[in-house]
Amino acid sequence: MSAPPGPRATRLVPGIVAAALLYATATVALSWPLFRHPGTTVLDTQSLYGKASILVQRDVNLTIWALAWDAHALVTDPLHLFDANAFFPSKLTLACSEHMLGNLPLSGPVQLLTGNPVLAHQATLLASFVLSGLAMAAYVLYWTAGRRSPAASCSRSHRSASGSSATCT
């Protein structure tokens, strides 16, 4: 049996919530218009990658399909998760590609609640940036014993993930 959270843990909750909101807002702002219509729109590869966009778009489509298949298979027939509906009647076809099971805790609930694989993909994308920012904040707090603002450190990390050359110091 674990002890109830102490006063220090209770004091951290508002900061964690504020940081999560900050990272979510920054992600939406820095990737706009990606999240304008999250249930129907994914990355506009043509404007970003030009002639190479066909390759990037295929990867986005593969990711959406894998996330949707994982959620579907685990609910309907979990013993045959890797017998995906690609290359039927071949068996274990999901094992030949990215299975994306690590993202399932983020995408699965959205997929199962809405039935929308695009929305599940976009929610996973947003959550991955927020969780990365929170992890960096925890890392900075751990190594600096709270002597430094983790939000400031993580905002630099967030920008570098979006393409800037700034790094977290």
Sequence and secondary structure as in RCSB ss.txt:
>XXXX:A:sequence
MSAPPGPRATRLVPGIVAAALLYATATVALSWPLFRHPGTTVLDTQSLYGKASILVQRDVNLTIWALAWDAHALV
TDPLHLFDANAFFPSKLTLACSEHMLGNLPLSGPVQLLTGNPVLAHQATLLASFVLSGLAMAAYVLYWTAGRRSP
AASCSRSHRSASGSSATCT
>XXXX:A:secstr
      HHHHHHHHHHHHHHHHHHHHHHHHTTTTTSSTTT    HHHHHGGGHHHHHHHHHHHHHHHHHHHHHHH
H GGGTTS STTTT SSGGGGS   GGGHHHHHHHHHHH  HHHHHHHHHHHHHHHHHHHHHHHHHHHHTTSS H
HHHHHHHHHHHTT      
